[in-house]
Amino acid sequence: MDRTRAHRAAALLVIAATALCGPAPATAGPSRSGVRLSVDRATLPITGQCNGGELRVRLTNRGPAPVYADAVLTAPAALHLPRRLISTWLPAGYTRTVPVAVSAPAGTPTGTYTVSVTSGEHRVAVPVVVSPARPSADLARSAVRVSASSSRTGFPVCGAVDGDADPAHWGHGTGWADGTGRQWPDWYELTWSGPRQPARVTLTTVGSAQFPTARYGLRDWDVQLATAAGWRTVAAVRGNTAVTVTSTFPRQRTGALRIVTHAANGLNDQSRIVELSVS
């Protein structure tokens, strides 16, 4: 229920949660059922699809008995929310905190928008300011679209471009994995709003005591760039047993880059990327 996902964005998104009444966290007070609604106040810079902003909606049962509590989120079509309803069981005195990602699809006009969070008769208004995207030295972080052939639950595409390249964090909210184990090839793709000139790709696959590279890590993959004639392979890795591999190639203009995976080191394995960096 508390699953979050970053979705499409090509804009810098700054989220500032302000209550209709009261200071941060924005709190609307208890409802007749005894449930208090609040939304953490935050100002979060967001660049690209996968560096999304996050609202943290809190529902607290201030009453003497357990209850079911709901919160409804509404937003204009210009914004994307991965969920519009929070519904949870709250024992007496218990607080449930639910993170909700907010993003702006490519082409969203700059300006201020409002996300509303409502629980019972109470409402919190969240101003969302969209302004132009900031450039990034890591081209993977400024992609307007990140996609893949498939994704395993809990390992979305944005997990591989979140800035966390520590393989020990695999399985704890970072990294991408495909959802079709033992089926090859798979692909992971970055698309930019205009031409870029990459010349270096660093890929980190799994590598820890629990998930050793020699058993779970990627073994074979290609680095491909989009051209007028189609996808062109500019680097190939075969027989890999290292956690991190850097591929270099002549710098050239392209609007998209993808990793095409062909095999992992385990017979029953799948594609796993902890972090992908492009420069």
N, C-alpha and C positions, 0 to 999 in steps of 0.2 A: 504493500500500500504506500510505503514511503519511498518507492523507487523514483529516482529523478533521472532526467535525461536532458542534455543540451541539444538544442535543435538549430535549424538554419538561421544564420545571422551574418550580415556583411556590414554591420554598423557598430559604432561604439555606443554601448547602452549603459547609461548610468541610472541606477535604481535608487530612489530615495523614498523610503517608507515614511509617510507622515500620517498621523491619526487625525480623524475628524475632531478629536479632543485629546489633550494630554501629550506629554513628551515621550521620547523613545524609552522602551519599545512602544509602538503605537498600540493603545489598548482601548477597546470599546466597552469594557465593563462586563459584568456578569449578566446573562440573560435570565429570563424567568425560570429556566431550568437549572440555573446556577452555574452555567458554563461561561467562562470568561474568554473572550477572543483578543489576541494581540498579534502583531506582526513586527518582527525585529526591524528596526531602522538600520539601513545600510546604504552606502554609496559605493557602487561596484563598477569599475571600468570593464567593458566587455569588447573584445576585438574578435570578430569572426564568429562563425557558427559555434565553436566549441569552447569559447571562453565566456560562457553565459553568466548572467547575474542570477542571484538566488534570493527569493523571499523565504523567510522562516515563519511559518504560520503556527501559532501556539494556541492550543485549546486546553483550558484548565477547568476541571470540575470543582467548583467551590461549594457544591451542595453536599448534603449528608448521605446521598445514595448514589450508586453507580448509574450512569446514563449513556445512551448513544448520543454522540455529538457530530454535527455536520458543519462544514464550511463550504460555501460556494464561491468560486473565483470567476470573475468576468473580465474580459479585456477586449479592446477593439480588434478588428480583423488585422490591423497592421502588426500586431504582436502575436507571439506564439507562446502558449502555455501547454506543457505536456499533460496536465491534468486540470480539470475544472471542478472537481468535487473531492472533498476530504470527508471521510466518514469513519468514525472510530469509537470504540468502547472505552469509556473513561470511568475507572473506579473513583470513589470519593477521594478528593485531594490529589488526584493524579493529573499530570500535564503531559500532553502529547505534542511534540514538535515535529512539523512536517516541512521539509525543504521543497520548494517549488521553483524550478528554473523558469526564467523569462528571457526570451530572445526576440530579435527582429529579423525577419527574412531579408534576403538580398533585395535592394531597391526600396526599402522602407523609407519614406520621407523623414527628414530630420524634424524634430519637434517634441512636444511633451504629450504623453498619453497617460491614461489612468487605468490601473488594475484595481478592481474592487474585490474585497474579501468580506463576505457576509456570513454571519452565524446567528440564526434566530432573528431578533429585531435589531441586531447591532451590525455596524459596517465600518470597515477601515478602508480609506482611499490611499492608493500607492501611486504617486507620480513616477512616471518612467520617461526619462529624457533620452532621446535618440539623436546622436550626432555622428559626424563622419568617422570612419574607422581610422585607427592609428596604424602606421606602418610597424612592422616587426622584423627584426633581424632574422628570426626563424620563420621562414616562409610557411612552414606547416601551421603556425599559429595564426596566420592571417588569411588562410584559405576561406573563401566564401561558402564552400560546400565541402564536407567530408563525408564520404560514402564507402560502402563495402559490399561485397557479394552477399554477405549475410553477417549477422552478429549474434553471439550467444547472450542469453539473458544475464544481466549484471556486468557485461563487458562490451559496452557500446563503442561506436567508432570514436567518440570524443575522448575516450580513455587513453588513446594512444597519442594524443596531441595536447595533453593537459599540463605539460612541463615537468612531470614527475617521471624521471628515467630510472628510478631505483627499482631494480628487479625484485628486491625483497618485498616491495609493496604490491606485487602481483596478487590478485585475489582480494585486495582490500580497497577497492574503489578506483583502481587505475589499470589501464591496459585494455586492448581490444582482443577478442577471440572470435573466430568465425563460428557459425552455428551449424555447420555441416561436417562434423568430424569424419575423417577418412575419405573425404571427397575432395579431389584436387582438379584443377587449380582453384585458388581463392584470390581475391584482389581487394586492395585497400587504396582509395583514391582521394587525391586533393585537387580541388579546382579553384582557380583564382579569378578575380573580377577582371583582370587584364593580363597581358603578357608578363611573365617573370623570367629570370635567367638563372636557374639553379645549376650548380656544378658539384654539389656535395650532398649526399644523403647518409645520415647516421641512423641505423636501426638497432634498437635494443629489444632482444627477445627475453624470454624468461631465463632465470639463472639464480637459484637459491638452494638451500639445503632441502627444502620441501619440493621444489620444482627445478631440478638440475637441467642445465641446457642440453646435456648429452642425451636426455630422455624426453624432455618436453619442449625444447627450443626449436625454432625454425632452422631447417637445414639448407633448403634450396629456394632461392627466389630471384626474380628479375626486377630491375628498376626501369620503368618505361616512361617516356615523355610523349605527350600528345603532339602530333604534327599534322600538317595538311593532308598527308597521305595515310594517316592513322597512327596507331601506337608504335613507337620505336624503342627497342631495348637499348639502353645506354650503359648498363652495368648488369653483371650477373654474379650471383654468389652460389657456390655449390659445396656441399660437404661441410657446412658450418657447424662448429661446436663452441663458438665464442658467444658470450653474452651480448656484446656490442660490436657491430661491424660498420665501418665507414666505406662508402663507395664514392669515388670521384670520377668525373667525366668532363669533356669539354663543355664550357658554359654555352648555353643556347636558349633562345626564347621559346617559351611554351606557355600554354594556358592551363595545363593540368599535368599531374604526375601520379603514377600509381606503382604500387608494389604488387607483383603477381607472384604468389607463393605456389610452390610445386611439391614440397615435402617437408615434414617435420622429422625429428629424430626418433619419434615413437610410432610404432605400428598403428596404434589406436588413437593417434594424436590429431591435433588440429592446428590451424594457424594462430599464432600468438605473437602480438606485438605489444611490448610494454610502452615504448615511446618511439616516435618517428620525428626526426629533425631534418630540415631542408635548408640549405644556404647556397 
